[in-house]
Amino acid sequence: MGYYLHEVPGRLRAKIPTLKRNAENAREIQELLKNLSGIESTAVNTVTGSVVVNYDTEIVSSSAILTFLSREGYINL
């Protein structure tokens, strides 16, 4: 599954097609990310199919977050 990515240190936005118009996937990805160490907040937009993740760069990296999302089946790396 493809994705579009935009990031600056501490903030990651990924457009993930399976989030579009899918409230269940939105809740699931927020719960998964909430339990990942270093995640400060998440916001999922089911209209655009995007997730914004604010994170502490001292604890977790954007590549670790993307690897996690890949392992959970949301994106392909």
MDTraj code that builds the backbone (N, CA, C; nanometers):
import mdtraj as md
import numpy as np

residues = "MET GLY TYR TYR LEU HIS GLU VAL PRO GLY ARG LEU ARG ALA LYS ILE PRO THR LEU LYS ARG ASN ALA GLU ASN ALA ARG GLU ILE GLN GLU LEU LEU LYS ASN LEU SER GLY ILE GLU SER THR ALA VAL ASN THR VAL THR GLY SER VAL VAL VAL ASN TYR ASP THR GLU ILE VAL SER SER SER ALA ILE LEU THR PHE LEU SER ARG GLU GLY TYR ILE ASN LEU".split()
xyz = np.array([
    [0.0854, -0.1162, 0.0000],
    [0.0000, 0.0000, 0.0000],
    [0.0901, 0.1226, 0.0000],
    [0.0598, 0.2179, -0.0816],
    [0.1427, 0.3363, -0.0957],
    [0.1132, 0.4400, 0.0099],
    [0.2004, 0.5390, 0.0138],
    [0.1790, 0.6489, 0.1059],
    [0.2582, 0.7693, 0.0566],
    [0.2169, 0.8865, 0.0993],
    [0.2878, 1.0107, 0.0714],
    [0.3392, 1.0601, 0.2052],
    [0.4591, 1.1142, 0.2044],
    [0.5204, 1.1516, 0.3300],
    [0.5717, 1.2950, 0.3270],
    [0.5509, 1.3653, 0.4373],
    [0.6112, 1.4964, 0.4584],
    [0.6569, 1.4998, 0.6028],
    [0.7798, 1.5462, 0.6238],
    [0.8258, 1.5493, 0.7620],
    [0.9212, 1.6643, 0.7885],
    [0.9155, 1.7089, 0.9100],
    [1.0133, 1.7998, 0.9696],
    [1.0448, 1.7363, 1.1050],
    [1.1602, 1.7635, 1.1625],
    [1.1919, 1.6998, 1.2908],
    [1.0807, 1.7198, 1.3942],
    [1.0318, 1.6107, 1.4452],
    [0.9260, 1.6142, 1.5463],
    [0.7850, 1.6076, 1.4921],
    [0.7706, 1.6122, 1.3595],
    [0.6361, 1.6085, 1.2997],
    [0.6415, 1.5307, 1.1689],
    [0.5528, 1.4338, 1.1563],
    [0.5466, 1.3472, 1.0399],
    [0.4037, 1.3438, 0.9886],
    [0.3846, 1.3645, 0.8590],
    [0.2518, 1.3502, 0.7985],
    [0.2615, 1.2433, 0.6913],
    [0.1724, 1.1466, 0.6986],
    [0.1665, 1.0417, 0.5984],
    [0.0243, 1.0320, 0.5454],
    [0.0113, 1.0313, 0.4143],
    [-0.1187, 1.0058, 0.3528],
    [-0.1256, 0.8568, 0.3255],
    [-0.2206, 0.7929, 0.3882],
    [-0.2355, 0.6485, 0.3802],
    [-0.3746, 0.6189, 0.3249],
    [-0.3826, 0.5646, 0.2040],
    [-0.5125, 0.5451, 0.1384],
    [-0.6159, 0.4693, 0.2214],
    [-0.5752, 0.3736, 0.3025],
    [-0.6736, 0.2956, 0.3788],
    [-0.7373, 0.3744, 0.4934],
    [-0.6876, 0.4942, 0.5209],
    [-0.7495, 0.5784, 0.6248],
    [-0.8642, 0.6615, 0.5689],
    [-0.8662, 0.6775, 0.4373],
    [-0.9677, 0.7619, 0.3746],
    [-1.1063, 0.7004, 0.3938],
    [-1.1952, 0.7818, 0.4528],
    [-1.3336, 0.7407, 0.4806],
    [-1.3417, 0.6088, 0.5588],
    [-1.2484, 0.5891, 0.6528],
    [-1.2464, 0.4658, 0.7295],
    [-1.2186, 0.4985, 0.8769],
    [-1.3256, 0.5249, 0.9499],
    [-1.3132, 0.5639, 1.0910],
    [-1.2530, 0.4527, 1.1756],
    [-1.2805, 0.3283, 1.1428],
    [-1.2260, 0.2163, 1.2200],
    [-1.0731, 0.2108, 1.2077],
    [-1.0208, 0.2245, 1.0860],
    [-0.8758, 0.2271, 1.0681],
    [-0.8141, 0.3486, 1.1373],
    [-0.8843, 0.4613, 1.1348],
    [-0.8353, 0.5825, 1.2001],
    [-0.8198, 0.5601, 1.3503],
    [-0.9204, 0.5012, 1.4127],
    [-0.9135, 0.4726, 1.5570],
    [-0.8008, 0.3733, 1.5868],
    [-0.7895, 0.2722, 1.5013],
    [-0.6879, 0.1690, 1.5223],
    [-0.5459, 0.2268, 1.5146],
    [-0.5200, 0.3075, 1.4125],
    [-0.3850, 0.3622, 1.3979],
    [-0.3529, 0.4592, 1.5106],
    [-0.4514, 0.5347, 1.5572],
    [-0.4275, 0.6255, 1.6701],
    [-0.3952, 0.5471, 1.7965],
    [-0.4654, 0.4384, 1.8210],
    [-0.4383, 0.3558, 1.9388],
    [-0.2998, 0.2933, 1.9308],
    [-0.2643, 0.2428, 1.8131],
    [-0.1319, 0.1824, 1.7958],
    [-0.0213, 0.2843, 1.8206],
    [-0.0349, 0.4017, 1.7616],
    [0.0686, 0.5035, 1.7753],
    [0.0757, 0.5594, 1.9169],
    [-0.0384, 0.5670, 1.9836],
    [-0.0431, 0.6196, 2.1203],
    [0.0455, 0.5356, 2.2132],
    [0.0565, 0.4082, 2.1842],
    [0.1334, 0.3177, 2.2693],
    [0.2811, 0.3099, 2.2316],
    [0.3218, 0.3821, 2.1278],
    [0.4614, 0.3833, 2.0858],
    [0.5352, 0.4913, 2.1657],
    [0.6440, 0.4528, 2.2262],
    [0.7210, 0.5457, 2.3095],
    [0.7695, 0.6653, 2.2280],
    [0.7515, 0.7845, 2.2827],
    [0.7978, 0.9070, 2.2180],
    [0.6915, 0.9805, 2.1383],
    [0.5759, 0.9194, 2.1181],
    [0.4679, 0.9844, 2.0439],
    [0.3969, 1.0812, 2.1375],
    [0.3905, 1.2068, 2.0956],
    [0.3254, 1.3097, 2.1776],
    [0.1783, 1.3264, 2.1420],
    [0.1455, 1.3206, 2.0119],
    [0.0064, 1.3319, 1.9698],
    [-0.0085, 1.2798, 1.8279],
    [-0.1311, 1.2449, 1.7933],
    [-0.1633, 1.2028, 1.6569],
    [-0.2954, 1.2660, 1.6179],
    [-0.3099, 1.2889, 1.4898],
    [-0.4374, 1.3380, 1.4365],
    [-0.4597, 1.2691, 1.3026],
    [-0.5739, 1.2054, 1.2894],
    [-0.6079, 1.1367, 1.1654],
    [-0.7218, 1.2116, 1.0985],
    [-0.7087, 1.2344, 0.9697],
    [-0.8129, 1.2990, 0.8911],
    [-0.8646, 1.1961, 0.7919],
    [-0.9880, 1.1502, 0.8132],
    [-1.0440, 1.0479, 0.7253],
    [-1.0935, 1.1044, 0.5925],
    [-1.1039, 1.2358, 0.5818],
    [-1.1418, 1.2970, 0.4532],
    [-1.0240, 1.2918, 0.3567],
    [-0.9050, 1.3257, 0.4081],
    [-0.7862, 1.3259, 0.3225],
    [-0.7080, 1.1950, 0.3297],
    [-0.7357, 1.1126, 0.4307],
    [-0.6620, 0.9881, 0.4485],
    [-0.5219, 1.0112, 0.4999],
    [-0.5066, 1.1080, 0.5898],
    [-0.3721, 1.1378, 0.6396],
    [-0.3657, 1.1265, 0.7912],
    [-0.2446, 1.1017, 0.8384],
    [-0.2180, 1.0989, 0.9813],
    [-0.0995, 1.1907, 1.0071],
    [-0.1134, 1.2746, 1.1087],
    [-0.0051, 1.3620, 1.1528],
    [0.0398, 1.3111, 1.2891],
    [0.1696, 1.2895, 1.3007],
    [0.2265, 1.2374, 1.4242],
    [0.3280, 1.3392, 1.4765],
    [0.3059, 1.3872, 1.5956],
    [0.4031, 1.4731, 1.6644],
    [0.4774, 1.3843, 1.7630],
    [0.6106, 1.3923, 1.7583],
    [0.6900, 1.3009, 1.8388],
    [0.8139, 1.3697, 1.8941],
    [0.8687, 1.3095, 1.9974],
    [0.9903, 1.3584, 2.0625],
    [1.1103, 1.2973, 1.9911],
    [1.1898, 1.3801, 1.9250],
    [1.3037, 1.3315, 1.8471],
    [1.4131, 1.2702, 1.9338],
    [1.4093, 1.2965, 2.0636],
    [1.5072, 1.2371, 2.1546],
    [1.4719, 1.0923, 2.1889],
    [1.3464, 1.0550, 2.1640],
    [1.2995, 0.9218, 2.2026],
    [1.2771, 0.8312, 2.0818],
    [1.2207, 0.8860, 1.9761],
    [1.1861, 0.8047, 1.8589],
    [1.2183, 0.8828, 1.7320],
    [1.2519, 0.8114, 1.6259],
    [1.2824, 0.8755, 1.4983],
    [1.1676, 0.8541, 1.4001],
    [1.1650, 0.9361, 1.2966],
    [1.0619, 0.9194, 1.1943],
    [1.0764, 0.7842, 1.1258],
    [1.1988, 0.7379, 1.1057],
    [1.2171, 0.6071, 1.0413],
    [1.1636, 0.4943, 1.1296],
    [1.1757, 0.5074, 1.2610],
    [1.1201, 0.4064, 1.3517],
    [0.9670, 0.4059, 1.3446],
    [0.9077, 0.5246, 1.3334],
    [0.7617, 0.5339, 1.3219],
    [0.7166, 0.4702, 1.1909],
    [0.7863, 0.5005, 1.0820],
    [0.7508, 0.4429, 0.9521],
    [0.7697, 0.2917, 0.9511],
    [0.8748, 0.2444, 1.0134],
    [0.8957, 0.0996, 1.0236],
    [0.7818, 0.0345, 1.1008],
    [0.7391, 0.0993, 1.2082],
    [0.6263, 0.0508, 1.2875],
    [0.4987, 0.0450, 1.2031],
    [0.4707, 0.1528, 1.1292],
    [0.3511, 0.1557, 1.0439],
    [0.3581, 0.0490, 0.9348],
    [0.4770, 0.0231, 0.8849],
    [0.4949, -0.0818, 0.7846],
    [0.4686, -0.2192, 0.8458],
    [0.5251, -0.2429, 0.9628],
    [0.5060, -0.3708, 1.0314],
    [0.3582, -0.3960, 1.0626],
    [0.2840, -0.2886, 1.0898],
    [0.1411, -0.3009, 1.1191],
    [0.0553, -0.3109, 0.9931],
    [0.1180, -0.2988, 0.8762],
    [0.0473, -0.3171, 0.7489],
    [-0.0158, -0.1927, 0.6903],
    [0.0172, -0.0751, 0.7405],
    [-0.0425, 0.0484, 0.6891],
    [0.0320, 0.1050, 0.5691],
    [0.1632, 0.0820, 0.5631],
    [0.2429, 0.1315, 0.4501],
    [0.3422, 0.0240, 0.4066],
    [0.3931, 0.0372, 0.2862],
    [0.5018, -0.0472, 0.2372],
    [0.6259, 0.0376, 0.2289],
    [0.7320, -0.0105, 0.2857],
    [0.8588, 0.0621, 0.2761],
    [0.9417, 0.0038, 0.1641],
])
top = md.Topology()
chain = top.add_chain()
for i, resn in enumerate(residues, 1):
    res = top.add_residue(resn, chain, resSeq=i)
    for name in ("N", "CA", "C"):
        top.add_atom(name, md.element.get_by_symbol(name[0]), res)
traj = md.Trajectory(xyz[None], top)
